[in-house]
């Protein structure tokens, strides 16, 4: 199947199938035909965000997945997000546009090494960031997201012994906010740790009135300089409600699209990355593997499908449900 693309007056891509039908109209038809819902993360490409039935951060997406009545969940995100949806919906078909859409942070906590690590800390409560595999969720007591990590840690007794995994930057930030002395797994998101400190300083000089807002997955030196720290949803809310007119946004560039829609009159500058990529910004290569074409193909074939072994799913479900209850 060949697909042509046009750029409309607003700059959005309009893709067409080789039979002349608009791909977005075809996706909409297939969703109705197969009782499917599209859940998309803020880091997806703009045209995917614009067709999603729900767009949000990891917490919002997990909550939406837990209550949907659709028969098919198409998760426009990365693999661990699809797994979370399957953990919550064992009888539903969960598909993602590209099985190669992984996560560097999830990959930083291999199951065998994490199991061995836990043996050194018996009787510790394991809190794992949702950006991890189903197997790591199954080894955890509670899952958290960047939206609720502080709240979840503070819900535990002050003398509780805690392991926080896999993101060391988020863990360090939460420990500082809560005053807890947690054991941290040494994992990280390649997108957030690749934000260039030197280039960021140049931007701050160029835009002296801009506020620096940052995701807590960023490294500590960036968080120490930030005017506001929060999850993607919290960052979006901040630029909508704050009185400033310029912001340097230190997280994956995909959130800028929703910010521009919410505050079109404000100046939004993506934080620069050390790595060379298509936009010289902080861009997740895994998130950007998903396309409208792949979404269409996934709905046609109901593939690739996410599977989670039932024994793993049941253990992981307990930790995910604890998060949802506390949230």
SVG drawing of the C-alpha trace seen along z (x, -y; Angstrom):
<svg xmlns="http://www.w3.org/2000/svg" viewBox="-18 -39 47 57">
<polyline fill="none" stroke="black" stroke-width="0.4" points="0.0,0.0 1.4,-3.4 0.5,-6.5 0.9,-10.1 1.2,-13.1 0.2,-16.7 1.0,-19.6 -2.1,-21.7 -2.3,-25.4 -1.8,-24.8 1.3,-22.7 -0.2,-19.4 0.5,-16.3 -2.5,-14.8 -1.8,-11.3 -3.8,-9.5 -4.1,-5.8 -3.5,-4.7 -7.2,-4.4 -7.6,-8.1 -9.2,-7.8 -7.9,-10.0 -6.0,-7.9 -7.4,-9.7 -10.9,-9.0 -9.9,-5.4 -8.5,-5.2 -11.7,-6.6 -13.8,-4.1 -11.6,-1.2 -11.9,-2.4 -15.7,-2.3 -15.8,1.0 -13.5,2.7 -14.6,0.9 -11.1,-0.4 -9.6,-3.3 -6.4,-5.2 -4.4,-6.2 -1.4,-8.4 1.4,-9.9 2.3,-13.5 5.6,-12.6 4.0,-11.2 4.2,-12.9 1.8,-15.8 -0.5,-14.2 -0.9,-11.2 -1.7,-13.4 -4.4,-15.1 -6.3,-11.9 -6.0,-10.2 -9.1,-9.5 -7.1,-10.3 -3.7,-11.9 -1.8,-12.1 1.1,-11.2 1.8,-7.7 -0.6,-8.1 -3.4,-9.5 -2.9,-6.8 -2.9,-4.0 -6.1,-5.4 -7.8,-5.6 -6.7,-2.1 -8.2,-0.8 -11.7,-2.1 -12.1,-1.8 -15.0,0.2 -13.3,0.6 -12.5,4.1 -9.2,3.0 -6.7,0.6 -4.2,-0.8 -1.4,-2.3 0.5,-5.0 3.5,-5.1 6.2,-2.7 6.2,1.0 6.0,0.8 2.8,-1.4 1.2,1.3 2.1,3.8 0.6,1.7 -2.7,1.6 -2.6,5.3 -1.9,5.9 -5.1,3.9 -7.1,5.4 -6.3,9.1 -9.4,9.9 -8.9,7.0 -6.7,6.9 -3.8,4.4 -1.8,3.4 1.0,0.9 2.0,-0.5 5.6,0.7 7.0,3.4 10.4,1.8 9.2,-1.3 11.0,-0.4 12.3,-2.6 15.9,-3.2 14.8,-3.7 13.0,-0.4 16.0,1.3 18.2,0.0 16.6,2.4 17.2,6.0 15.1,8.5 17.9,10.8 20.1,8.0 17.2,6.4 16.3,9.7 19.9,10.1 19.9,6.5 16.7,7.0 18.3,9.9 20.7,7.5 17.8,5.6 15.3,7.9 12.2,6.4 12.4,3.3 9.3,1.9 10.0,1.7 8.6,-1.3 9.1,-1.2 8.5,-4.0 6.0,-2.9 8.7,-3.2 9.7,0.4 8.9,3.8 6.1,6.0 8.6,8.3 10.0,5.4 6.4,4.4 5.9,8.0 8.9,7.7 7.6,4.4 5.2,3.5 4.0,0.2 4.2,-1.5 4.5,-5.2 4.7,-7.9 6.4,-11.2 2.9,-12.7 2.4,-10.8 5.9,-9.5 6.2,-12.1 2.6,-11.3 3.2,-7.6 6.5,-7.7 4.9,-10.0 2.0,-7.6 4.4,-5.1 5.5,-5.3 8.6,-7.5 10.6,-4.5 9.8,-2.3 12.8,-1.0 12.4,-1.8 14.0,-0.9 13.2,-3.2 13.7,-2.1 14.7,-2.4 15.2,-6.1 17.9,-7.5 17.2,-11.1 13.5,-10.9 14.4,-8.9 17.0,-11.5 14.4,-14.2 11.7,-12.4 14.2,-11.6 15.0,-15.3 11.3,-16.3 10.3,-13.8 13.4,-13.7 13.5,-9.9 16.8,-8.0 15.9,-5.6 18.1,-3.0 18.2,-4.0 18.6,-1.8 21.0,-3.4 18.9,-3.8 18.1,-6.7 16.2,-8.0 18.5,-8.7 16.4,-11.6 16.5,-13.5 20.1,-12.9 21.2,-14.0 19.9,-17.5 23.0,-19.7 23.9,-21.8 26.2,-24.0 23.5,-24.6 20.9,-25.2 23.1,-27.9 23.3,-29.6 19.5,-29.5 19.1,-31.0 21.4,-33.8 19.5,-34.3 16.1,-34.2 16.8,-35.9 13.1,-36.2 12.2,-32.6 11.4,-30.3 13.2,-26.9 10.7,-24.1 11.9,-20.6 10.8,-16.9 12.2,-15.2 13.9,-12.6 16.4,-15.4 19.8,-15.4 20.2,-17.1 22.2,-20.1 19.3,-21.0 16.7,-20.4 18.6,-22.7 18.3,-25.5 14.7,-24.9 11.9,-27.4 9.4,-24.6 9.7,-20.8 6.9,-18.4 5.5,-15.6 4.5,-16.3 0.9,-17.0 2.2,-19.3 4.4,-21.2 1.5,-21.7 -0.7,-23.0 2.1,-25.3 2.5,-27.1 -1.3,-27.5 -1.6,-29.0 1.7,-30.8 2.0,-34.5 5.3,-34.3 5.3,-34.4 8.5,-32.5 9.6,-29.0 12.5,-26.7 11.0,-23.2 13.4,-20.5 11.7,-17.3 10.9,-15.4 9.9,-17.9 6.5,-16.2 4.9,-18.1 5.5,-21.4 2.7,-20.6 0.0,-20.4 1.5,-23.5 1.3,-25.5 -2.4,-24.5 -3.1,-25.6 -1.0,-28.8 -0.5,-29.9 0.6,-33.4 3.5,-32.2 7.1,-31.4 8.1,-27.8 11.7,-26.8 12.6,-23.1 15.7,-22.2 18.7,-21.3 20.2,-17.8 23.9,-16.7 23.0,-14.2 22.5,-15.1 18.9,-14.4 16.4,-15.8 15.4,-18.7 18.5,-19.3 16.0,-19.0 15.3,-16.4 13.6,-13.8 12.8,-10.2 13.6,-8.0 11.4,-5.2 8.3,-7.4 8.8,-8.8 8.8,-5.3 5.0,-5.4 3.3,-6.9 -0.2,-7.3 0.6,-4.7 1.6,-2.2 -1.5,-3.0 -3.7,-2.4 -1.9,1.0 -2.3,2.0 -6.1,1.4 -6.4,3.3 -4.5,6.4 -4.9,5.9 -1.2,6.4 1.4,6.1 -0.3,7.4 1.0,7.1 1.1,10.3 2.0,10.6 2.3,14.1 -0.5,14.5 1.7,15.2 3.7,12.0 0.5,10.1 -1.2,11.0 1.9,10.0 2.3,6.8 -1.4,6.0 -1.1,5.8 1.6,3.1 -0.2,1.2 -3.5,1.3 -1.8,0.0 -0.7,-3.0 -4.2,-3.6 -5.7,-3.3 -3.2,-5.8 -3.7,-8.1"/>
</svg>
